[in-house]
Amino acid sequence: MPSECILALDVGTSSARAGLYDAQARAVPGMAARRPYSMRTTPDGGVEGDAPFLLGLLGEAIDEVLAKAGPARIAAVATSTFWHSLLGVDPEGAPVTSVFTWADMRAEPFVDLLRQRMDEKAYHARTGAFFHPLFHPSKYLWLGPTRAARWMSFGDWAYERLFGRFLTTISMASGTGLLDTHACQYDEETLRRVGLRPEQLAPLGDTKDFFQGLREPYRSRWPALRDVPWMPPVGDGACNNIGSGCSTRDRIGLMIGTSGAMRVAFETDRIEIPWGLWCYRADRRRVVLGGALNDGGNLVEWCRNTLKLGVPEEVERELGAMEPDRHGLTFLPFLAGERSTGWAAHARAAITGLHLASTPVEILRAGMEAVALRFAVIYELMPEAREIVASGGALLKSHTWTQILADAIGRPIVPSAEPESSSRGVALLALEALGRVQRLEEFPAAVGPALEPDRARHMKYVAALARQRDLYDRVIRRGKPGGTGPGSR
């Protein structure tokens, strides 16, 4: 056991994890715990969780790690939490709403109202966000008058329960659509347009604004942590980039879990944000620029379950033996709606080209290729980079999918060898905030051998992308009166 450790907490939309990292941000073997869960879904597009339940599961994961760690010294606790969550509380901090996640689409009818009230391009240039139901402005309009006295993310609520202190990091605030990402302060026009007062939101802080001094009953429950500094929550996407070694302009992080994202994180004073991409923050010094897909591993699971596919290992062999785009299918992978780059929340999946000889595995291959083509569209808007580092459980389980991505994008893909990139990333940020690390790049991330693109296969995917774009224009862009925002190009 190392002489001192960072306890890294990672709260995602499907599990709560806790693990120990040493002073070089290496995972301590055997010192990890995980509690899986599922968000509630509603027929009208809701995807929500229960704040006390989530905190309870996180507490169980902490209990397990501390029991395993014994007398190990914890130097700090650091937390990565899912971006975009929204929770309303009463004056005493008790929840009066569910935790609304990024996947909750019930605010979609209010997106057009925002477009009537504000200039979306000016809003995007300031905030790095779009008029889309995953961001908070449309959610406030959808919720209307409530009993909520204050609004916060799940992670900020959990810290208030633990410490009795109300604060949010620049990182968490940047994912709300309420922050001027250049000035690192709330955007006054947006607050005014949605009827919010600044006192209803948390004061803004940064990674060095440690919390300390646990309240009861947690002080008695975790004596090893009672006076340890806790770094306030940071957005999980930023942590994933940092943990996989993508914290400079020349390395792009590509992640596929339940959903998918392509991001670049780097230090800058100011940035011109390309239309179609979002821009959040890891902290006051670092921006996180990129695009995200609602469909990733969830699309593969939908195909497996709906098409009654067989043993995963056998299916993987079949997928790997197929020629690119040989199936002739054109797939719009929007089972859960669209984020980047068109931001059409109303979008839904479509498949054309099906015939009597089409097989379930061909449909799965078409879906995996379709996701890769959406990443190719995002990549066109990204800064030039020397390599793309891939992470995420859904992607790293499939060598075939990783190769499809390399061929579709036309760039080498380097698989990450870090098992928990977000946890490692938040541990690195904590070491930096404590002054133990001067530059995050001091501890490079582990990676595997690169998968090189094949030019002939890439040209086939160029043609497939042209078909996909044409189908997008006919089905998604023209399928909604008044257009759909940024568009797919």
C-alpha positions in Angstrom: 0.0 0.0 0.0 1.4 3.4 -0.9 2.3 5.8 1.9 -0.6 8.1 0.9 -3.4 7.9 -1.6 -6.0 9.8 -3.5 -9.6 8.4 -3.0 -11.2 9.0 -6.5 -15.0 8.9 -6.7 -16.7 8.7 -10.1 -20.5 9.0 -10.3 -21.8 8.3 -13.8 -25.3 7.7 -15.1 -25.0 3.9 -14.7 -22.7 3.4 -11.7 -20.9 4.9 -8.7 -17.3 4.0 -8.3 -14.6 4.5 -5.7 -10.9 3.7 -5.9 -7.5 4.5 -4.6 -4.6 6.1 -6.6 -1.0 6.6 -5.6 1.0 9.8 -5.8 1.8 9.0 -9.5 -1.9 8.6 -10.3 -1.6 4.8 -10.6 -4.6 2.7 -9.5 -3.8 0.7 -6.4 -4.6 -2.9 -7.2 -7.6 -4.3 -5.4 -8.6 -1.0 -4.0 -11.8 -0.3 -5.9 -15.6 -0.7 -5.6 -18.5 -0.2 -7.9 -22.3 0.1 -7.4 -24.3 -0.2 -10.6 -27.8 1.4 -11.0 -30.3 2.4 -13.7 -31.9 5.7 -14.2 -35.7 5.8 -14.3 -37.2 6.4 -17.8 -40.7 7.7 -18.5 -42.9 7.3 -21.6 -42.6 11.1 -22.4 -38.8 11.1 -22.6 -37.7 11.5 -19.0 -34.5 10.0 -17.7 -34.0 10.8 -14.0 -32.6 9.6 -10.8 -33.1 9.9 -7.0 -30.5 12.0 -5.2 -30.6 10.3 -1.8 -30.5 6.9 -3.5 -27.4 7.8 -5.6 -25.7 9.3 -2.5 -26.4 6.1 -0.6 -24.8 3.9 -3.3 -21.7 6.2 -3.4 -21.5 5.9 0.3 -21.5 2.1 0.0 -18.6 2.2 -2.5 -16.6 4.5 -0.2 -17.3 2.1 2.8 -16.0 -0.9 0.8 -12.8 0.8 -0.3 -12.0 2.1 3.2 -12.6 -1.3 4.6 -10.1 -2.8 2.1 -7.6 0.0 2.6 -7.2 -0.4 6.4 -4.7 2.1 7.8 -3.8 3.6 4.4 -3.5 7.4 4.6 -5.9 9.3 2.4 -4.3 12.6 1.3 -7.5 13.9 -0.5 -10.8 12.9 -2.0 -11.6 13.9 -5.5 -14.9 13.5 -7.4 -15.9 13.2 -11.0 -19.6 13.4 -11.7 -21.8 13.4 -14.8 -22.2 16.7 -16.5 -25.6 18.4 -17.2 -27.5 17.1 -14.2 -30.2 19.3 -12.6 -31.8 19.1 -9.1 -34.1 21.5 -7.4 -34.0 21.8 -3.5 -36.0 23.6 -0.8 -34.4 26.2 1.5 -33.0 23.5 3.7 -31.5 21.6 0.8 -34.0 18.8 0.6 -34.7 17.6 -3.0 -38.1 18.7 -4.4 -37.4 17.3 -7.9 -35.7 14.3 -9.3 -32.1 14.5 -10.7 -32.7 15.3 -14.4 -30.0 13.9 -16.6 -28.5 14.9 -19.9 -30.7 12.2 -21.6 -34.0 13.7 -20.3 -35.6 15.2 -23.4 -38.9 16.5 -22.0 -37.8 20.1 -22.4 -37.6 19.8 -26.2 -40.9 21.8 -26.8 -39.3 24.8 -25.1 -36.2 24.9 -27.4 -38.0 26.9 -30.0 -39.1 29.4 -27.4 -35.5 30.0 -26.5 -34.8 30.7 -30.2 -37.5 33.3 -30.2 -36.1 35.0 -27.2 -32.3 34.8 -27.9 -29.8 34.7 -30.7 -28.5 31.1 -30.6 -25.2 31.9 -32.4 -24.4 34.7 -29.9 -25.5 32.4 -27.0 -23.2 29.6 -28.3 -20.3 31.9 -28.8 -20.5 33.0 -25.1 -21.5 29.7 -23.4 -20.3 26.9 -25.7 -23.8 25.4 -25.5 -26.9 25.1 -27.7 -30.6 25.5 -27.4 -31.2 21.8 -26.7 -33.1 20.0 -23.9 -29.9 18.6 -22.3 -28.9 22.1 -21.3 -30.6 23.8 -18.4 -32.2 26.9 -20.0 -34.9 24.8 -21.7 -35.3 22.7 -18.6 -36.2 25.7 -16.5 -38.8 26.8 -19.0 -40.2 23.3 -19.0 -40.4 23.0 -15.2 -42.0 26.4 -14.7 -42.8 27.6 -11.2 -41.7 25.0 -8.6 -41.1 24.7 -4.9 -37.3 24.8 -5.6 -35.5 27.6 -3.8 -32.1 26.6 -5.4 -30.8 24.6 -8.3 -27.7 22.5 -8.5 -26.0 19.4 -9.9 -26.2 16.0 -8.1 -22.5 16.2 -7.2 -22.9 19.7 -5.6 -25.9 18.5 -3.6 -24.0 15.5 -2.3 -21.2 17.8 -1.1 -23.7 20.1 0.6 -25.1 17.0 2.4 -21.5 16.0 3.4 -20.2 19.4 4.4 -23.1 21.9 4.7 -21.4 24.2 2.1 -22.8 25.3 -1.3 -20.4 25.7 -4.2 -20.0 24.5 -7.7 -16.8 24.4 -9.8 -16.3 26.2 -13.1 -16.2 22.8 -14.7 -19.7 21.7 -13.5 -21.2 25.1 -14.2 -19.8 25.0 -17.8 -22.0 22.0 -18.6 -25.3 23.8 -17.7 -25.6 26.3 -20.6 -25.7 29.1 -18.0 -22.0 30.0 -17.9 -20.0 32.5 -20.0 -17.2 30.0 -20.6 -14.7 32.8 -21.5 -15.4 35.0 -18.4 -16.0 32.1 -16.1 -19.1 33.7 -14.6 -22.8 33.2 -15.1 -24.2 34.6 -18.3 -26.5 37.5 -17.3 -28.6 37.5 -20.4 -29.4 33.8 -20.2 -30.4 34.0 -16.5 -32.7 36.9 -17.3 -34.3 35.2 -20.3 -35.2 32.1 -18.2 -36.2 33.9 -15.1 -33.4 32.8 -12.8 -31.7 34.9 -10.0 -28.0 34.4 -9.3 -28.8 33.6 -5.7 -30.7 30.5 -6.8 -27.4 29.0 -8.2 -24.3 28.0 -6.4 -21.3 30.3 -6.0 -18.6 29.5 -8.5 -15.3 27.9 -7.4 -12.5 25.9 -8.8 -10.5 22.7 -8.1 -8.4 24.3 -5.4 -11.5 25.3 -3.3 -11.3 22.2 -1.1 -14.1 21.2 1.2 -13.0 20.0 4.7 -14.6 18.8 7.9 -17.3 16.3 7.3 -20.7 16.7 9.0 -22.4 14.0 11.0 -23.3 11.2 10.4 -20.5 11.0 7.8 -17.8 12.2 10.2 -18.4 9.2 12.5 -19.0 6.8 9.5 -15.6 7.7 7.8 -13.1 8.7 10.5 -10.3 8.4 8.0 -11.9 11.1 5.9 -13.2 13.5 8.5 -10.5 16.1 8.2 -9.2 15.2 4.7 -9.5 17.8 1.9 -12.2 17.0 -0.6 -11.8 18.5 -4.1 -15.2 19.7 -5.4 -16.8 17.8 -8.3 -15.5 18.1 -11.8 -17.2 17.1 -15.0 -16.6 13.5 -16.0 -15.8 14.3 -19.6 -13.0 16.5 -18.6 -11.7 13.9 -16.2 -11.9 11.2 -18.9 -9.7 13.3 -21.2 -7.1 14.1 -18.6 -7.0 10.5 -17.3 -6.5 9.1 -20.8 -3.6 11.5 -21.4 -5.5 13.9 -23.7 -4.9 17.3 -22.0 -3.1 19.1 -24.9 -4.2 20.3 -28.3 -2.4 17.5 -30.2 -4.3 14.6 -28.6 -8.0 14.0 -29.1 -9.9 11.7 -26.7 -12.6 9.5 -28.2 -14.9 7.7 -25.7 -17.7 5.3 -26.3 -19.6 4.1 -23.3 -23.4 4.2 -23.1 -23.1 7.4 -25.3 -20.1 8.7 -27.1 -17.8 11.8 -27.1 -14.8 13.2 -29.0 -13.0 15.9 -27.0 -9.8 17.9 -26.8 -8.7 19.6 -23.6 -6.0 22.3 -23.3 -5.0 25.5 -21.6 -6.0 28.8 -23.2 -7.1 32.3 -22.3 -9.8 32.5 -24.9 -11.2 30.3 -27.7 -13.3 30.8 -30.8 -15.8 27.9 -30.6 -16.7 26.2 -33.9 -20.4 26.2 -34.6 -21.6 22.6 -34.0 -19.2 21.8 -31.2 -19.7 22.5 -27.5 -17.1 24.0 -25.2 -17.0 23.4 -21.4 -14.2 23.6 -18.9 -12.0 21.4 -16.7 -11.0 24.3 -14.6 -10.3 28.1 -15.0 -7.2 27.3 -17.1 -8.4 24.5 -19.3 -11.2 24.3 -21.9 -12.8 21.1 -23.1 -13.9 21.4 -26.8 -15.7 18.7 -28.6 -18.9 16.9 -29.7 -21.0 14.2 -28.2 -23.4 11.5 -29.4 -26.4 10.2 -27.5 -25.9 6.8 -29.1 -22.9 4.6 -28.5 -22.8 1.4 -26.6 -26.6 1.7 -26.0 -27.1 1.4 -29.8 -25.1 -1.9 -29.8 -27.0 -3.2 -26.9 -30.3 -2.3 -28.6 -29.2 -4.2 -31.6 -28.1 -7.2 -29.6 -31.4 -7.4 -27.6 -33.8 -6.5 -30.4 -32.2 -8.6 -33.2 -31.6 -11.5 -30.8 -27.9 -11.7 -31.7 -25.9 -14.6 -30.4 -22.8 -15.1 -28.3 -20.8 -11.8 -28.3 -17.5 -13.5 -29.2 -19.1 -15.2 -32.2 -20.8 -12.0 -33.3 -17.5 -10.1 -33.0 -15.8 -12.7 -35.3 -18.7 -12.3 -37.9 -18.4 -8.5 -37.7 -14.7 -8.6 -38.2 -15.0 -10.7 -41.3 -17.3 -8.3 -43.1 -16.2 -5.8 -45.7 -16.9 -2.1 -45.0 -20.3 -0.9 -46.1 -20.9 -4.2 -48.0 -24.4 -4.5 -46.5 -25.6 -1.4 -48.5 -27.5 0.0 -45.5 -27.7 3.7 -44.5 -28.2 4.1 -40.8 -29.0 7.3 -38.8 -28.0 6.3 -35.3 -30.3 8.5 -33.3 -32.3 6.1 -31.1 -31.9 8.7 -28.2 -32.0 11.8 -30.4 -29.1 13.9 -31.7 -26.5 16.1 -30.0 -23.4 16.9 -32.1 -23.3 18.3 -34.7 -26.9 19.0 -35.7 -28.4 19.2 -32.1 -31.8 17.9 -33.3 -33.4 16.6 -30.2 -36.4 15.4 -32.2 -34.2 13.2 -34.4 -34.9 9.5 -34.3 -33.1 6.5 -35.9 -33.7 5.4 -39.4 -32.4 2.6 -41.6 -32.7 2.4 -45.4 -31.6 -0.2 -47.9 -33.0 -3.2 -46.0 -33.9 -6.2 -48.2 -34.9 -9.8 -47.7 -31.3 -11.0 -47.4 -30.3 -8.4 -44.8 -29.1 -10.2 -41.6 -29.1 -9.1 -37.9 -25.3 -9.0 -37.8 -25.2 -6.7 -40.9 -27.6 -4.3 -39.2 -25.4 -4.3 -36.1 -22.3 -3.6 -38.3 -24.2 -0.8 -40.1 -25.1 0.7 -36.7 -21.4 0.6 -35.5 -20.3 2.1 -38.8 -23.0 4.8 -38.5 -21.7 5.9 -35.1 -18.2 6.0 -36.5 -19.4 8.2 -39.4 -21.0 10.6 -36.9 -17.5 10.8 -35.2 -16.0 11.6 -38.6 -18.4 14.6 -38.9 -17.3 15.8 -35.5 -13.6 15.3 -36.3 -14.0 17.6 -39.3 -14.5 20.5 -36.9 -11.8 19.6 -34.3 -8.4 21.1 -34.1 -5.6 19.3 -35.9 -4.1 16.6 -33.6 -1.3 14.0 -34.0 -3.4 11.2 -32.6 -6.7 10.0 -31.3 -6.9 8.0 -28.0 -9.9 5.7 -27.6 -11.4 4.8 -24.3 -14.7 3.5 -22.9 -15.9 0.0 -22.1 -18.2 -0.3 -25.1 -15.5 0.5 -27.6 -12.5 -1.4 -26.0 -14.5 -4.6 -25.9 -14.6 -4.6 -29.7 -11.4 -4.5 -31.8 -13.6 -4.4 -34.9 -15.3 -1.2 -33.8 -12.0 0.5 -33.1 -10.7 -0.5 -36.5 -14.0 0.8 -38.1 -13.4 4.2 -36.3 -9.8 4.4 -37.7 -11.0 3.6 -41.2 -14.1 6.0 -41.0 -12.1 8.9 -39.6 -9.0 8.2 -41.6 -6.7 8.6 -38.7 -4.8 6.1 -36.4 -6.7 5.2 -33.2 -4.6 4.5 -30.1 -6.5 2.4 -27.5 -6.2 3.6 -24.0 -4.9 1.0 -21.5 -6.2 2.9 -18.5 -9.1 0.9 -17.0 -10.8 3.9 -15.4 -9.9 7.1 -17.2 -12.3 9.4 -15.4 -11.2 8.2 -12.0 -7.5 8.6 -12.9 -8.2 12.0 -14.4 -9.8 13.4 -11.2 -7.0 11.9 -9.1 -4.5 13.8 -11.3 -6.5 17.1 -10.9 -6.4 16.5 -7.1 -2.7 16.0 -7.1 -2.3 19.2 -9.1 -4.6 21.1 -6.8 -2.6 19.9 -3.8 0.7 21.0 -5.4 2.1 17.5 -5.8 2.0 17.7 -9.6 3.2 20.7 -11.6 2.1 19.4 -15.0 -0.4 16.7 -15.7 1.8 15.4 -18.5 4.4 14.3 -15.9 2.5 11.1 -15.7 1.6 9.9 -19.2 -1.3 7.5 -19.6 -0.9 3.9 -20.6 -1.9 3.1 -24.2 -1.9 0.1 -26.5 -0.6 -0.2 -30.1 -2.2 2.0 -32.7 -4.7 0.8 -35.2 -3.9 2.3 -38.6 -6.6 3.2 -41.1 -6.7 1.5 -44.5 -7.1 4.0 -47.4 -9.3 1.8 -49.5 -11.7 1.2 -46.6 -11.6 4.9 -45.8 -12.8 5.8 -49.3 -15.7 3.4 -48.9 -16.7 5.2 -45.7 -16.4 8.6 -47.5 -19.1 7.4 -49.9 -21.2 5.9 -47.0 -21.0 9.3 -45.2 -22.3 11.1 -48.2 -25.3 8.7 -48.2 -25.8 9.3 -44.5 -25.7 13.1 -44.9 -28.2 12.9 -47.7 -30.6 10.8 -45.6 -30.1 13.2 -42.6 -31.0 16.2 -44.8 -34.1 14.5 -46.1 -35.4 12.9 -42.9 -34.1 15.1 -40.0 -33.3 18.5 -41.3 -36.4 18.8 -43.5 -38.6 16.8 -41.2 -39.0 19.7 -38.7 -40.6 23.0 -39.7 -38.2 25.9 -39.2 -35.0 23.8 -39.3 -33.1 22.1 -36.5 -30.4 24.4 -35.4 -26.7 23.9 -36.4 -27.3 21.2 -38.9 -25.3 18.1 -39.8 -22.6 19.7 -41.9 
